[in-house]
C-alpha cells in the first residue's frame, strides 16, 4: 500500500497512526491511574483478563 500512495498521503497516514497511538497511550495511562478502575481490576482481574482474551480470539476467528 505504501508504495502505491504518494509521499503526502504516506505522511498523513503515519501522522494519523502516531496520533492514534498517542491517544490510546493517554487513555491507558488515565485508566491505569483511576482509583475506581484499579479497584475493579484488582477485584475482577482474575476473571476479566481471560474473558477479554477469549473475546479477542473469537473476534479474530469471526
Secondary structure, DSSP 8 states (H G I E B T S, - for coil): -TTTS-HHHHHHHHHHHHHHHHHHHHHHHHHHH-HHHHHHHHHHHHHHHHHHHHHHHHHHH-
